[in-house]
Amino acid sequence: MKNSAYGLFFIALAATAVYAEPAISLSVAPAAATASTATVTAIPIPEVPVQAESASASLRDLQTDFSSDSIGKIIDQELPTLNREISARHQESSRILTTAPSLELLRGLNRDWQKLHQTLGDWTHDLSHRIAQLDEQIARLALLQETWQQTLQLAKSSNTPAPVLNHVQSVLDSIGQTRAVAERRRGEILDLQNRVAEVDARVTQALSSVQHAREQALSRIFTRDSLPLWDGDLRTRSPQSLLQEGHTSFSSQVLSLRAYAERQPEKFFAHAAVFFVLIIALYWVRRRAATWTVEEPSATRALRILNAPIATALLLSILVGGWIYPEAPRLFWALLGTAALFPAVLILRQLLEHSLWPVLNALVVFYFVDRLRMIAAALPLLSRLLFILELLVGSLFFIWLLNPARLKTVPAADRDRLWKAIHAWTRIALILFAISSFASLFGYVGLANLLGNAVLRSAYLAVVLYAALQIVEVLVIFLLRVPPLSRLGMVNNHRAEINKDARWTLDRLALAFWIFATLELLAVRAPLFRLLHAILRATLTVGAISISLGSLLEFGVVVWLSVLTSRFVRFILEEDVYPRVGLARGLPYAISTVLNYLILFTGFVFAMGAMGLDMTKFTILAGAFGVGLGFGLQNILNNFFSGLILLFERPIKVGDVIQIEDANGVVERIGIRASTIRTMAGTEVIIPNGSLISTRVTNWTFSSYQRTIDIPVSVAPEADPAKVVPLLEEVVRNHPHVAKTPPPKAFVMKMSATSLDFEIHAFTGRIDDWNQVRSDLSIAIHAALMKAGVGIR
């Protein structure tokens, strides 16, 4: 409706400009400039009725657009609720910042305030855009009003009938009313924009305070930031005051959560819709997965998650909560994380061996305590005591887990890489937990929170990634068995290899993500990356050439990617394109080889560009080298271009049976410099491509895979040729590997007093073992002649 209103309004102005002489000049400059510089001319009186109707329709559409301003209404409705939510969050953040918050907590606060700042920034942008639209509309209305004002003066001066004057005056009144509505709406939007700016200023202030606190926390990470736990000053506060602070903190979080729910109710409906869609999809997949374990036993463990479709759907819907609830408060995430415990336990119990269940149960307990600490973040003493208790219990659990007697209870079949990784991580975690416990006891709360939370969060992330990998593996298995992927030849022929490669790739990506996140939890990612960046960008300059470790790495990565791309393209062509397209024999190999050369050459060019080398600087040098190479490597270049001729002209193709000099065999490969021929004896002969072009080559399969078989036969001179010829032809024709077309023929070649000589000509398509066919025919002919009583000479 909005676009149609603008369209009709501009059409009306355009029509006014057409009928007015001279035309109204409307520029594309800003609205104010348009109103002041446009030339206004009265509308001819005969055109007043048509122009008045068009203008009235456009004005009605504009008024409708003003009354249905969705942007302003939505922001005006949500702003008070968002303001209450920000007030509650601001109160809670201020209380947290007065304590010694952990880097993780500050990171979460910074992320929450950043998202709110982005939301308010989007609102400000939308309101500014709407104000610009209203300014343009007001300017055009002023121009239109002046045009009709001059038209009214023209009508009065030319004794125009009263109905026409009234019509013109009616249009003027409508324009004035519409302009008043537009100016009033502009004032409302400006007021709304000012209120959004005030709220955004509070968010910016809170964001600045959190960022400042985070910088301070990083700077004093190795300094004492709190009193030792045994200090008496920590116990000066009464339990009633602590209880009151806890109640106040919890009330602020509840208020923030309530305001968020009022402001974003559609998010909860969207989450419920995702949950139910996932349930339906998982039940549907489970029905189809009954035969998958039979076809692929290695996927049995991953498919166990389909035994709990509701729990899997709930966990998946919670995992995507970061996209559904981008601005949710801390209490909401604490509740949602706690709700994720139950489906996570059910799913992981399906995936993990029984020997790993204690690890899972311990992580669940730790996670639950962490949620309590998250809610009590504004109560530093309570949060600190919970954390120390968690560290001590965790240390005892790790000691129990590392006990050699514990490993003996684990079946040998279960001591796989996962169990070894858990043991290695447990040793590191025990050391860090011990350091964190002593640091928190002695007042180094920031250091204790950093190390302890990093260990726990990395463990939680590892568990989530492990479960996610199993779910993604099931998804890959499913996608490879439904159209359109199931119709691809490369999928049907290499399903197991694709599953294995996909799992290998996903494992490495998950490991990289886990390392990246763990470095961030330890607050060393940014300095480590800055150090790596400085090392990779350190350049070594020799004359006009500057090379860095980073450019060499980029060169290697680009070349590696080009090789992978070439393999993948050829794999697709060979598995799904060539079998569906009727190409001449040898042409697919030629296409694949040429594409391989092109992709590798293109990748090399991009790799040189990634290194930052200016190829124009090497033109003269390359020319000089080219002359030298032309003389010194002319034989190699000859073989290279001969290989290209073989690929394009295809006098010899891969699979052909050829004979060159004393080599007789099948062409297996046409390379850059030489070709490979496998002889009948099983040896491989390497022949330069130039020899295949310049010397005489016998190609037994150039146009057909049929090869002749010539068998001489000598019989007694008294034999009747009229009986021997049909007998020989019948024996040869009955052999299953002899071609029916052209049919075998027997000829009398020589008659003498001592023998009667015949020769049999036949064709066979078994080019690889035609000697065996010839031997079989000789045996069959001998048996047939002996049976017929014909003597053999």
Summary of the structure (lengths in Angstrom):
residues: 793
radius of gyration: 42.5
end to end distance: 103.9
largest distance: 138.8
contacts: 2351
relative contact order: 0.05
helix: 74%
strand: 8%
